[in-house]
Amino acid sequence: MPIEQTDKEVILTLPSDPSTSVKVLLHGANILSWTVAGNEKLWLSEGAILNGSKAVRGGVPLVFPVFGKSSSGPTSTLPQHGFARLSTWEFLGQVSASPLTVQFGLGPENVPEVLRKAWDFDFTLIYTISLGADTLETAMRVENTSSVDWDFQILFHTYFHIPDIQQVEVKGLTGTNVKDKVSKSDYSESNTAVTVASEVDRVYENVDDDVLITSAGKARFQIYRKNLADVVVWNPWVNASKNMGDFRPEDGYKSMICVEAGSVSGWTTLSPGQTWECSEKVKSLL
Ligand code: TA6
């Protein structure tokens, strides 16, 4: 069955290779798993809470309408990373067989009341997920269905599974401006590859090149982005991992890296009736 649906999840399985699949939790429309020929490509915490009571720690959490915490404006009363990952999305069905593609939808009626009141605008999100032989494409269509302008940020908060964080390099970021949340500084990335040997929490702004993740010198993931100018790189390392109750095992930071495609360094304004689209396509190379 290419598409299986339960009351909590939707599972896509390639007819040509049943060991290539994607599992989506309706809570947050959070991709929990992406396998290619039986190999898991995403990292999901063993302590992830999947009962809808909080955001999922791992896979591909969705960030909308705000990245991080906003100190002012309509999103300032929302929790970190907004409400998209805290809401139960509607499964809208299959839209194509090849590539195997499904859609999920979110509107104010799906958002928990306290969050809807905190950001009280009308909107529609249509989230499209496509599974190829060695690719996963995620796309979002954002529509302002209200009578006033509103601003948003958006990001796919992807947790990639990698064998050993100390062998990872992230390429394609050279020369871009960095907002470094650990050193609390801004600078231009001078390294030809970003490596991780301590906590890393950086927003790379207006990244022109395609991003490549390598492991032990071998290309592992190629990331293609449309309308997602920014790339966030995050690894919590030892202490932050310990301090997150749902980040397990505590040394799980050794097996993951978040490389997140987003439009987060500024704000996008939508007028009534206006739509905006973005997409990220990840090709698994190993
Ligand atoms: O994307 C990086 C980041 O903003 C980090 O600052 C860290 O907070 C991470 O997201 C996880 O955030 P969460 O709200 O999921 O614990």
Residues whose N, C-alpha, C, O or C-beta is under 5 A from the ligand:
A	BS01	TA6	Q80 D201 V232 W234
